[in-house]
Amino acid sequence: MVTTRTAPVRTAPPWPRMVWRALRKHCPQCGAGHLFRRWFTLVDDCPQCNLRFDRGEAGYWTGAMAVNIVVTEALFFVLFITLLVALWPDPPWLGIGITVGVVNAVMPLVFYPWSKTVWMALSLWWGPLERHELELIHAPWRAFPARRG
């Protein structure tokens, strides 16, 4: 049995531009803002280009979780080493532990929206839009009344 698969089409902007847009919490594809209803609530589609943010793969948002963990742990490491060097030779271990512990607890909540948009940018860079995704982007909004709101 022969299976035909549509070849991906690269129509995404260059990756630095997508990451820059993502760092501003904008759509990596078109640059539109207002992607979050609330701090933890991402809209389903871009309000400007209709890009569907969940690309339909099982566990898609696990990548955003990984981005959040990497950024949090990088900050933890940099902060820990900085405090250790700055307070050497007699570092207050309890104070350092509490400080980096609080940062590790709070940072994933603070960085949450950026982790989603950065993951979308990386996902678009590594896996260009498929033809069926491009059709959704270029179709008029009225064609998808069930997806509204």
C-alpha positions, 0 to 999 in steps of 0.5 A, a space after each residue: 500500500 502506497 501512502 502519499 504525504 504532502 510535503 512541507 512547505 517553508 513559508 515561515 519567516 527566518 528563525 531569528 525573526 520568529 524567535 524575536 516575535 515569540 519573545 515579545 509574545 507575538 505570533 511567530 508566523 505573522 507578528 500579531 500580538 494579543 495571543 493570551 486571554 489571561 496569563 495562562 490562557 493562549 487563544 486557539 488561533 492567531 487573531 491575524 493570520 489564523 495560524 492554529 497554535 496547537 499543531 495537532 500532534 499528541 504532546 505538542 505542548 510538552 516542548 513548551 514545558 521543556 523550554 520553560 524548564 531549560 530557561 528556569 534551570 539556566 537562570 538557577 545555575 547562573 544565579 547560584 554561581 553568581 551568588 556563590 562567587 560574590 559571597 565567597 569565601 563564606 557564602 550563606 548557604 541557607 540564604 542562597 538555597 532559599 533564594 534559588 529555591 524561590 526562583 525555581 518555584 516562581 520562574 516557571 509561572 512568570 515565564 509560562 506565556 513566553 515558553 508557549 510562544 518560543 516553543 511555537 517559533 521553534 516548532 515552526 522553524 524545525 517543522 515547517 507548516 504542512 499544506 493543510 495548515 497553510 490552507 487553514 491560514 489562508 482561508 477566510 475566517 468565515 469558513 471555520 465558524 465552529 472554531 470561533 470563540 
